[in-house]
Amino acid sequence: KWSAFLTASVSETGYQRFDYFKKKDLVLSDTTMEQAVGYGDTLEYKGIKYTNQSGEARTATTERKWFLGYTIKGGINYNINDHHNVFVNLGYLNMAPRMNLVFDNSNKPFLDPKNQKVYAIEAGYGFKHPKYAANVNLYHTLWKNKPPQYTPTVPDLVNGGVLSYNINGLDALHKGIELDFIYKILKNLDFEGLISIGDWKTISGNTVYVTNEDGIVQDTVDFSAKNVHVGDAAQIQYGASVRYELMPRFIRGVLYIKPRYTYFAKNYSNFDPTTLVGEDKDRESWQIPNYGILDIFTGYDIKYWKLNFTITAGVMNTLNTVYISDAQNGADFDATTANVYVGQGRRFITGLKISF
């Protein structure tokens, strides 16, 4: 009737960045000069001349940064009877930041990078029967200190070039419901479907400190991204597929075809939180147009020589639909200023899997 699980982990993540395209460091007995000598350069220190070929020269290297992380997850399931079950899962994740939030492209460390923290709860119900089955799942996830997908930059008005910075304190709330089901219409004909409806929003504002290469604060940005939808994720998806065995037990195997259609909606362009200042505080990003994709798969499963062979082939985006898969929000928060990424057109795939 009852089952439960509990799992925990601890991790220590270390980052160190090597850049073979920068000038080399000079590691001397009394000092280390970062990115001091490049091709054709000569540097004199205490009467000794050094080049990038000197024994004291090394590839541009950062110090090593360490981050302690840990997770704990648990859940419980109750089987009401042979056909129905309910479950609840809880989790807490404390994760190290990504490396691009620890060092910038100039090998300079960011100011005070912090771990991400995720608090998650989900509850669900399952139903199974020889001819049909379904699962429904509700989730609520608070994601604290969730960083943008890229490292923001601003122009350096003093020395030229750009200054990179990381963003701490950007929190997001993900909640939604998911449903998947299968119905066996005939012995050789299955119908599957899925519905995913989410509401993912950032829920906070903060102050960002922009530092120069010496770690000195050059500027501060007070932004607010409350109730702004998270970008680069279709928060509503509907999907359906049919799996039909054309010739059951065809030549000692099973030959099938499986068309699948998926509809994507409520997809917003990604945004730089530090643009949400002044009159644009808490302003919604441009919403990407909805689209649907049809894929068609076929496969042949056969057992031979005590081995299981699976041959697959497919046509992805069969209708060659033109769609925008991702976007970066623009200055006017609309389609005319957004940078967009067009999805892949029709393409063909094939594969062979052997298991024993």
N, C-alpha and C positions, 0 to 999 in steps of 0.2 A: 504493500500500500504506500509506504513512505520511502523516499530516498533523498539523500542530501550530499552535498559536496562542500569542501572548504579547501582553498588553495592560497598560498602566499609565496611571494618571491622578493628577493633583494638583488639589486644590481648596482654596480659601480661602473660608470661610463666615463672614459677618458678621451679627450680630443686633443689633437696636435696637428697643426696645419703646415704642410710643406708646399712651397710655391716655386716651381722650377722656371717660371717666367719673370720673376723679380730679380733684382740685383742680389748678389750673394752677401751673407753676413760675414763679418770678420770676428772670429773668436780668439781674443788675445788673453794674455795672462792676467791682465788687470781690468779688462773691460770687454764687452761684446758690442760691436757696432752693427746694428741691423740694417740690411739692404745697403751696404756701404760701397760695394764695387761691382760694376757691371762689365760687359764686354768692352775692352779697350780702356777701362778706367785704371788709374793709378792713385792710390791714397798713401800719403806719408804720415806716419805716426811715430813720434819719438825717434826720428831719424831713420826709420826703416820704411821702405816702400812695399806696398802690397798691391796685388792684382787679384782678379777672380780665379787665377790659377795658383795662387799661393796655398801652402798647406793649411794656413789658418782660415781659409775661405770655406764656407759651407753653404748649401742650399738655404734660402730664406726659410727660417723655421720659427714657429711660435713656441712659447712655453706650453706645458700640458695643463689642461683644465679638467678637474674631476667633478662628477656630479653623482650623488647618491640617490637612488630611486628604489621604490618598493611598491608592491601591489598586494591587495588582499581581496579575494572574491569568494562568495559563498552563495548557496542556493538550496532550495528545498522543493520537492515535487511530491504531489499526492495523486495517486491513481484512484479516482472515484469508483471506477469499475473497469471492465476490459476495454471499454470504448472511450472513456473520458478521463482527462487528467488536467490538473492545474499546477502552476509553478510560480515561484518568486525567486529572483536573483538580485543580489546586492554586490556592489564592487566599489573599491577605491583604488585609484592609480595615481602614483606620484612619479612622473616620468621626466627624464633628463631632456633639456632643450635640444633641438636639432643643431648640428654643427654650424650651419650658416647663421645661427643666432648667437654663436659664441665668438667666432672670428669673422671679420669682414674680408673682402677680396684683397685688401692690402696687408693682410696678416696682423691686423690690429684687433685686440680683444674689445668686445662690446662692454658697455658699462652694466655691471650687475645682472647678468643673465640668470633667470629663475626657472625652476622646474614647473612643468604643467601639472595640474591637479584635476582629476576627474572623479566626480561622485555620480554613481549610476545605480538606477533601480529599474527593474523590468518585471512584468507579471504577464502570464499568458495562460491560454487554454488550448488544449488539443483534443481532437476527435478523430478516431480512426475506425474504419470499417473495411471489410474485404473489397468493397467496390468504390469507396470514397474516403477521403481523409482531409482534415483542415487543421490549421494552426493560426491562432491570433495572438498578437504580442503587443503590449503597450510599454513604452519606455520613456524615461525622464532622466536626462543626463545634464548635470551642471559641470561645465568645462571651464575651470579658472585658469587664467593666464594663457589663453589659447593664442598662439602667435599667428600673424598673417602667413600666407603661403610663400611669400618672398621677403627679402630684406629691403625695406624702404631706404631711399637716399634723398638727399637735398643738395643743391649747389653750395659749394664752399665759396662765399663771396669775398673772402679774404685772400686765400691762397690759390683759388681756382680748383677745378676738379669737383669731386663730390664727397659728401660725408655720409656714411652709413650709420644706422642706428637701429636698436631693437626696441620692441614695444612690450613692456610688462603691464599686467593688470587689465588686459582685454579679456573679458569673460563672455561666455556664450551659454545659452540654454537650448538644448536639443530635446524635443519631445515629439511623440507621434505614435502611430498605430500601424501595424503591419499584418497582413493576412495573406496566407498562401493555401492553396487547396489543389486537390487532384480528384478527378472523377473517371473511373474506368467505364467508359460507355459500352465497349465490347471487349472481348478477351484480348484483341489485338489493337484496341483504339483507346488512348488515354487523352483526357483534356486537363490541362494544368493552367492555373491562374495565380496572379499575385496582385496585391494592392498595397501600396505604401504611401501613407499620408503623413508628412512631417511638418513641423513648424520650428525652424532653427533660426535663432536670433542672437545677436550680440546684445549684452544687457548692461554695459558699463562705459564709463569714460575714464580718462586718466591724464597725467602729465608725462610727456616724453621729453627726455633730455638728450639733445644732440651734442656730441662731443667731437673734437678734432682728433688728429692722429696722436696727440700727446695726452688724450683723455680729459682735456679741459672743456667744460660745458660752453658751447657756442650759442645755443638757442634752446628754448623750451616751447613745447606745443601742447596746449590744453585742448583735447578732443573729447567728443561725446558720441558714442555709437549705440545709444540705447534703443532697443526694438528695431534695429537694422538687420535685415535678413542676412544670414551667412551666405557667402557667394560660392560659386563653382560646385554646386551640388543641386541636382534636381530633387526638390523636396517632395514632389508628388510623382509617383510612377504607377502605371497600370500595365500589366503584361498578361499575355495569354499564349499558349502553345498547344499544339496537337501532335501527339506521337502515334504514328500509324505503322504497324508492321505489315509491310507489303506482302511478304510471303513468309509466314511463320515457319521456322525450321527449314529455311531455304538452304539446300545443299549443306546440311549439318550445321547451319547457322541461322541467325536472325537478321533480316534486312529491314531497315526502318527509315522513315522520313519524318522530320520534325520541323515544321515551320513555326516561327515565334515572332510575335509582334509586341513591341514595348513602346509605351507612350510616356514622354518626359515633360513635366510641367513645373511651374513655380521654381525656376532656376534664375538666380540673380547673378549679376556680374560681381566679380571680386572687387574689393575696394581697399584703399589705403586709409586706415582709421584717422591718420593725421590730416586728411583733407576735410574731415568733419569738424570744422571750426567755424566760429562766427555764425552767420546765417545758415550755414550748411550743417550745423550740429544735428545729429540724429536724423539726417536725411537719407531716404531709401535709395539704394543703387538702382541702376537700370535693370529691368527684368528682361531676360533673354526670351525670344519667342519659343513657344512650345513646339515639339516635333515628335514624330513617331518613326520607328525603325523596324523594318521587316527583315528577319534573318531566316534562312532555310538551311537545315542540316540534314545530312543523311549518314547512315552508318551501317556497318555489317559486323556482327559479333559471331565468332566461330571458335570452336575448341578443336585443336589439332595437335598431335604429338604431346598430349598432356599439357599443352600451353593454351592460354586464352588470348586470341587476337581480336583487336578492335580497330577496324579501318573506318575513318571518319572523313567527311568532306563537307564543305559549307560555302554558302554565298552570304557574306555579310553586307548589310544595307542593300538588299536585293533590288529595291526600286531606285537606287542611286539618289536618295533623298539629299537635298542640299540643306544643311542645318548648321547652327552655331552651337558648338559644344561647350565653350568657355568664353569668358570675356573679362576684361579689366575696365572698371568704371572710369569714365572720362570726366573732363572738367565741368561739363554741363549736365552730367548725370542722365544722359540720354543716348540714343543709338548713334547719333551723328558724331559723338566724341569718344565713344567706347572703342577700345582695341579688342577685336574679336578673333576667335580661332574657329575656323570652319572645320566641321567634322569630316572624317574620312568617307570617301565615296565607296562605290561597289568594289568589293575585293573578295578573293577566293582563298580558302584555306583547306588544307588536307593534313591528315595525321595518321600515325600507326602506333598503337599501344600493344605491348606484349606483357602479359602477366603470368606468373606461375606460383 
